[in-house]
Amino acid sequence: MAIQVTSPRKFYGIIGLVLFVVLLVSFRWLIAGAVLEKDGDFAIESGTSSRAVWSALAAEGFTGSELPWKYYSWRQEAADKIQAGTYHLTIGQPVSEVVTRFINGDTTENELTLTYPEGFTLEQIAARTAERGIGTKEEFMQAVSSPAQFAEEFSFVGELPEGRTLEGYLFPDTYRVFEDDTSLDVIRRMLTNFDRRIVQSGLAAGTDRTLDEMVNMASILEREVQTDDDMAVVAGILWKRLDDGEGLYVDATIRYALNKPTAGLTVADLAIDSPYNTRKYRGLPPGPISNPGLRALTAAIKPEASEYYYYLSAPSGETIFAETNDEHNRNKAEHLQ
């Protein structure tokens, strides 16, 4: 028996409503069933927008799309509530639960926080890592002394001269690490941070200097100068001297060679026969003398031109500049007595 449609508009309206309900129920069912598709650690940095978080989760393969994240973000009003941290995510975990974790700051239970100040040397980084129970200082130093094992992951490591360590390339920052991490895990995180901040960002691009030269210079600035503005000026002075074939005359490189970071330098110290003695040997030292942070790296990459050719660091932390050697000697007599 044929169905007679007495009101086509009403009939198609009902059909449309049924289709809408079916689609809505299907959408809700698909979203409700959205779960993580892989295991892994996911880091959210302070200030990251929720949109960037959802995009990164999909891009890294935790879900097939951003849609379930956006849906539950809307349902839970998560946009301004996501907390920074490193989250260990497990395959099969519902997306709705993960969003709740992000809101509550429910990070990995065995998470530790490690802070490495700007200008730390490899020895200092190794000691601090071991103090937190992650490997031993000896294991760390052995790993950073064999950079070839990281060359495939990080192209800039593969460009290091033979015989060099990773000094200069472990980016100082606060890191979230885990109790079961190894020295290699920490080193990889620090190299990844350097790669993202300096290489991938394009900060080091478009200059006539090599990346290694700029890291080397930045490591000196980190140990020599305190303020951002002074760093840029001192960088300009040291690059100028280098281009002129003059000695750098940097005491920080001698301190590095002697492992004497704070005590006063003697006449004998200043005359030490070491390639790191930039009073005795011209050019940059054989390698970086510390692991510089972003401000020192920025100053080395973007130095400030000036008429100055000399500088000294006063005990107060102030940097005193001079255009001539006579003026520089007067400054030394006034500020270093």
Helices and strands as residue ranges (DSSP letters): H 8-32, E 40-44, H 50-59, H 67-75, E 85-89, H 95-104, E 111-115, H 122-131, H 137-144, G 147-150, H 155-158, E 174-178, H 183-194, I 195-200, H 211-224, H 228-243, H 251-258, H 267-270, H 294-301, E 310-313, E 319-322, H 325-335
